[in-house]
């Protein structure tokens, strides 16, 4: 870890960690606050299901587009200098969707909201990588646990306020929370050192090497080694991106199809069916809380492989169970298994390639999150929803196999 200033003291690092956890929490809170008001905004705009689907693509397009450039912004201006304004902008753009009165304006509003969402996603994960390196502990899962609990809080509060407040008033309150967190947590983050993980910088020649023949002889193998290291890092980042894609694919599909599976295939009532994602999300959040301890004890590869296998078994149970309660147990096991796949993949990619690695892994992961629901819909139409959801177990198994095969590149946190 190379810092522009002296290494922060432990108290300073704790303050940075708390402030960043607040940013992760509000990121999940704002997204969930919007998600629970989608039905009301759909009614307000008079959009058909197809038109709403196209409008929602605006959020995805904006997020993916800014994820691709956010790494460059972080390297140029610093991750903290990008995170704080991005959090404030995300909070304010949450006000745009409830102001829309047509599918077209909703799509444009979501394009802006998604752009801020994607930028903050990469920037805050880049700071998290810096703190992982500074603390010398695998604390990334804790930040993602904060995101999960923020999402649960946003969904719960939204469900309580939806019968009493219009979407605009509800999202204005959520926006205010986001702005306040941006101000108070942002002050702490901006006081921290501008830093970048050591793996992010391209290794170059030492400045004290002269132009002598002896110096040139030393220089050539160093350049070759540097290029080889860069190629290996890029390959490993792509492998980690595939693991993130598999995990996010499963998460997105469960979010959109889990409740329908319980209602349609197992005859659950509306309230019990809604518990599918709630059980999954709560188990995932709890799994992330224990992620740091698991990584310190067992290392990355074992956590990834074991998590993928647990998610594989859990998803098979959830898809094929003849009983609602067994299916809910399957969703809980899936949440525990998937909990640390995405955080570990992003952390390792960031330590290898800095904000560029975070951006690439996040983009692949988010691509999987978007790809899962429509693919499951296609499979459900052709073979039935049970069969469609069964395929998620193969994605979880694929993540475990990839982690096992590339265990040499995905090193353990333990020295």
KAKAHU-V865694 format. One record per helix or strand. SS is the DSSP state (~ for helix, > for strand). FROM is the first residue (numbers start at 1). TO is the last residue. If there is no record, write none. Layout:
BEGIN
SS;FROM;TO + SS;FROM;TO
END
This chain:
BEGIN
>;2;3 + ~;10;35 + ~;38;45 + ~;49;77 + ~;79;97 + ~;103;135 + ~;140;162 + ~;167;190 + >;195;196 + ~;198;200 + ~;213;266 + ~;270;289 + ~;291;298 + ~;300;320 + ~;324;338 + ~;341;383 + ~;385;405
END
